[in-house]
């Protein structure tokens, strides 16, 4: 037992150094992985925010079409399809008795 202890005492500092180096390298690799993941997440978040803003704008337009009393909803929908055709419909409506 004393022979084993006599052998372990000189080896302990070397094993500790190896352990410390290994832990540091693992920590650096983990930090790099986390940084890459954070950058990807930030990029996706920016894309989602842009898409949400675009969708909110579209919803605002649709809400305005539905709630605006001065315009006919069907006329607004047709305007999105074909502007000339809508102008003809409006002209017919204004000249009708």
PyMOL commands that set and color helices and strands:
alter all, ss='L'
color gray80, all
select helices_A, chain A and resi 2-67+73-81+83-95
alter helices_A, ss='H'
color red, helices_A
deselect
rebuild
show_as cartoon
